[in-house]
Amino acid sequence: MLSYLEGRMASSQIIILAIIATSVATFISRFMGALTSEKVSVNSKVFQWFNCVAYSTLAALLGRMIIFPAGVLADSELIIRLIVLTTCVALFIVTKKNLVIPTIISAILLGVLTNI
C-alpha cells in the first residue's frame, strides 16, 4: 500500500514539474517576443517567414486531423469529414471570415452526418 501511494505521489510531482517547465518555456518565449517585437517590421522577410511557418503548421495539423483522426472523430468516415470541411470553409468565406458560424455548423453537421 505504501509503495502505491509513493508511486502516485511521484506521478503527481512529475505532472506538476511538467506543467511548471512548459509554463516557464512558454513565458520565456513570449517575453523574448515582446522585447524584440518593436525591432521587427511587419513587412520584413523574417516576419513573413514566421507567418508562413505558422500557417503551414496549422494546415499540417488540420490535415492530419481530417485524414488521420484520433478519438471520437475517427468514428466518422473520411467523406463526411471532407464534406464538413468544404462546407465550413465555404461558410467562412461567405460570412466574411466569421469564425463562430462555421464552428457551430461544423459540430452540428458532423453530428448529423455521422448519425445518418
Residue pairs with C-beta under 8 A, 6 or more apart in sequence:
40 46
40 47
41 47
65 73
66 78
66 81
66 82
66 85
67 78
69 76
69 81
73 81
75 114
76 110
76 113
76 114
77 114
80 110
80 113
80 114
81 110
83 109
83 113
84 106
84 109
84 110
84 113
87 105
87 106
87 109
88 102
88 103
88 105
88 106
88 109
89 102
91 101
91 102
91 105
92 98
92 99
92 102
95 101
95 102
